[in-house]
Amino acid sequence: MDYINLGNTGLKVSRLCLGMMTYGASRWRAWVLDEVAARPIVRAAVEAGINFFDTADMYSAGISEELTGKFVREFMHRDEVVIATKVFFPVDLAFQGGLQAKKSSAYVRPNCSGLSRKHIFAAVDASLRRLNTDYIDLYQIHRWDPHTPIEETMEALHDIVKAGKVRYIGASSMWAWQFAKAQSVATENHWTRFVSMQNHYNLIYREEEREMIPLCRDQGVALIPWSPLARGFLAGNRGRNDVKDGATVRAMSDELAHKLYYRDDDFAVVEQLKMVAEQRGENSAKIAYAWLLHQQGLAAPIIGASKISQLEEAVAATQLSLSAVELRQLEQPYQPHPVLGHI
């Protein structure tokens, strides 16, 4: 496993980040693995050299954070590990996000979500308890909060860094102007700036190349994209009738995937990916990961693995070199998309 600095910081992270959303409680989402099923996968990730783990307080209503902390203590030395978690959404099994959000009573309970000073202070302490650690390496805002002044949010984040609860701060999907504003506010007030951007980016969805990615490259902000395989779509095992007869539980039940993908031109990208993979004698997932790892400024895609074989594909991709011709072939079928994933 290779390691890279996280943007302009001195923090060393593996070229892959293991997404811990996959592990927690199936009563939150049907495809989530419990502790027993998750343990061998996380152990294999550690043995492969992965030292970067991403979770969020909302995942399985905090159970994902609990498992993350437990596995870190079980398999690694804390000083070697980079634990990333996130704040914004309610921590409630009734809340699953996506299309369900507006129907959830958890989402409208006062002070239980968002990026107010009150919520950030309460959330970081709760995450520290669940993770059973003294500090969080990378604390990320899960989304932009239009109801809280960005000055309040950035000062609160700065204060938890200075209190020693957090080492670095990061952001996730938002408009580029919002990210630029947050960084400017931090600079003007001598507060802590974001060092990473966890955005929606893969071969099927490349709208981030227009504004956010050039901004991050210019400012030395690390890219750690979510959904590098488009929630499994780029693995080539998705079909137009997945809701009724998908090959996996996730293919049938992943509401967000059906909202983000499944356009005709998405399937065209998958077919082109399959062609390049066959030319190389590889599978589609490995080539899709390799394409991302070739992108300038990208530190580590956040991979979701429900099987050890999926983890092994991602690890192998870190050593796979694609030619300029292959990169152009993979990118050629892309068609513009509406902006997806900010909320």
N, C-alpha and C positions, 0 to 999 in steps of 0.2 A: 504494500500500500504506500502510495506517495502522500506527502503532506504539503500543505500550502498555507501561507499566511492569510488570515481572514481580512481581505482588503488591505488597508493601510496600517493595520494593527500588527503587533508581534505575536498574536495568538495563532498557534499552529492547529490546523484541522485536517482530517483525512479528506481525500478527494471525493468521498461519499459521506453523506449524512444519513443515518438510519432514522426514518420517520416512525415515531412511536405511536402515532394515531392508530395504527393497525392492532395495537395491543391494549387490552382493557376489559370491557364488558360487552358481550354480544347483545345484552338488553338495550344498549345504547344504539348500536348499529349491528345488523345481522352478521356482517362479515368480519367483525372484530374478534381477535383471538384472545383467549384467557391466559392467565399466567403460565399454566402448564404447557400450553401449545406455543407460547411465545418464547419461553426460556431457551430452547435449543437454537432458535433463530438468532436471538440476541447474542448468545454465546458464540455462535459461528461468526457473527459480525465482528465481535471483539477479536476472535482468533484470526480473522482476515486483516486486522489492523485498523478497523474503524474506531475512531475515538470521539466522534461527533454524533450527538443524539438530540433529536428535535421533538418536543412534545408541546402541549398547550394545556392550560388549566381546564378548558372546556371538554377536552377529549375524554370520553367515558366519565364525564363529571368528576374529573380529578383522578380516576383510577389509573389512567395512563401515566400521570406523573408519579403516582405511588410505585408502579411497576418499574418505571425508569430509574428512580432512586434505588430501588431494591436490587435491580440487575447491575447497576453501576457498583454498588457496594459488594456485590457477589463476585463480579468478574474482573474489576479493574481497580487501579489506584486512583483515588479522586483527583489528584493533581494532574494526571494525564488526560482526564476526560473533559470534554466540552459539552456541558448540558445547556440546551437552549429550550426555553419555554415561552409562552405567550399570554398576553392579557387583552381582554376586550369583552368577550362573550360571557353570558351567564354560565355558571358551573352548576348544572342541573341535568339529570338524566332525561328530563322531559324536553330539554332543548337540544335539537340536532342541527340547527342552522338550516341554510338553504331555503327552499320553498316553505318549509315548515315554520320558519322563524316567526313570522307575523302571527301565527296561530298559537304560539307558545306563551303561556302566562309568565314563564320565567323571564322572557325577553322584556316584558314591560314592568317588572318589579323595580321600584326606584333604587338606584345606587348599586344594583347587582350586575351592571354591565357598563361598558363605555370606558373612557380614559380620564375621568375626573381624578383629582388628587386623592379624594376619599377612596375611590375604588382601586386605584393603583396601589396605595399603601396597604389596603386590606388584602388585595389579591397577591401581592408579592410575598407577604407573610404566610398566607395560606399555601402558596406554592412551595415555599421553603419547608413548611411542615410536611407536606405530602412527599416531597422529594427527599426529605430527611437529610438535608445538607445545609451548610452554613452560608452558602452563596450560590448564585446562579451565574453561569458564565456569560450567557447571552439572553437578555430579556427583551422580548419583541412585542411591539403593539400589533395585535392580530388584524386590525383594520383601522381606518381613519374614523375619528369620532366627530361628526359635524355639529354636535351639541355641546362640545367643550372647547373653550379657547385653546389653541395649540400652545400658547404661552404657559397655561396651567399644566398641560400634559408634559411639556418638555422640562419644566422646572421640577415637577414631581419625579420624573425619571432621573434627572440629575441628582436629586436629593437621595434617592435610593442607591445610586452609584456611590455617592460620597459617604453614605452610611455603611458601605461595605457589603450590602446585600446583593449587589449586582456588579459584575465586572465590565460588561459592555452592553450597549443597547442596539436593537435593530428594529426594522419596520417590515411590514408585509404589504400586500397588494393595495395600491391606491393610485391616484393620478400623479403624474410626474410633478405638476405644479404644487401639489400638496406636500410631496416629499421635499421639494426645494424650499418651500416655505418653512417647514419644520427645521431643516438644517440651518436656514438663515436665522431663524429665531434663536436657535441654540448658539450660533456663532456670535450674534449681537450681544447676547447676555452672558457669554462665557460659560455656557452650560455644556453638558456632554452631548456630542453629536452621534447620530446613528452610524454604525460601521457596516451594516449589512442590509440587504433588501431581499426578502423572501417573496418572490413574485411568481405569477402564473406564466410558465414558459416551457414549451416543448415543440416538437416538430409540427404539431397540429395547430397550436396557438402561439403565434409569433408577433402579436401586436405590440408587445413590450419593446420590440426592436425600434419602434418609431421614436419614443421619447425617454422612457424610464431607463432602459439599458444604456443608451449613450450618456445620459446624465450620471449614472452610477460609475461607468467607466471613466468619465472625466474627473469625477471626484474621488476615485479610489475606493468606492463602496463595493463590498463583496456581493456577488449574486449567489443566492442559495435557493434556486427555484423549487417550487412545489409542483407536484404532479408531472414528473419528467416523462412518464409513460402515458400521460393523459388518463390517469386512473385506470390503467391497464389496456386502454384502447390501442396503444401502439404495439402491444404484444401480439396483435393480430388475431385475437380470439373473440372479437366483438362482432355482433351482427345487428342488422336493422330491427330485428324482432326480439331483442334481448329482454325486454320487459316481460314477455310471455314465455320465452324458451331459451334464456341465456345459458351459456355453458357453465357459469359459476353463480354462487349466491350473490356475489357483488355485482356481476353483470346484470342480474335481474333487479336488484334492490338499491343500487347506488343512484339515488335521485339526482344528485349533483352532476354525475357523469352524463346522465341523459339530458340535462339542461345545457351542459357545456359543449358536448361533442355530438356525434352522430349525423352531421351534415354530409351531403353527397361528396363534397370536396374533402372532407375529413377521411372518408374511405379511399379517396384517390391518393392521399398522402400515404396511407397504410399500404396500398398496393405498390407504390414506388419504393417504400421502405423495404417491403418484402423482396422486391426485385434486387435491390442492392445487397440485401442480406444473403440472398441465394447466390449472388455472384461471388461473395466473400466466403461462402460456406458457413455462415453464422446465422443466428436467429435474429428476428426483428428487434426484440427488446435490447439486445446487446448493442446493435447498431444505433438505436435511438439514444441510448445512454452515451455512446461514444460521440455522437453528433453534438450533444450538449457539452461534453467535456472539452470539445474543440473550440468552444465559444470564448472569446476574449473576456476576461474579468469574472468568469464563472468559477467560484471556489469549489462548491460541492452541491450537486443536486440532492434533493431529499427523497430518498427511495423508500417505497413501502413494500415490504417483503412478507408474504404470508407463508412462504415455503423456502427452505434452504436453497433449493435450485434457483429461485428468483434472485436471492442474494448473490449466489455464485455468478450469475449472468452479469450483474451490476459490477462486481469486483473485477471480472475478466475484462469488462469494457474499459476500465481505467488504463489498461495496457494496449488498447486497440487503436491503431493509427489509421485515419481515413485520408484518402487523397483529395486534392482540390476538386478533381472530377467527381468523386463520390459525394462530396459535400454539396456540389451544385446539383447533382442528380436528386439528392434527398430534398433539397429546398425548392426545386422547380415547380412542383404541383401546388404549392401553397396559394391560397386565395385569402383576401382580407376577411377578417371576422369582426362582428360587433365586439365591443369591449366586454370581457367576461371575467368574473372572479374578484372584482373589487368589493362586492358586498355579498 
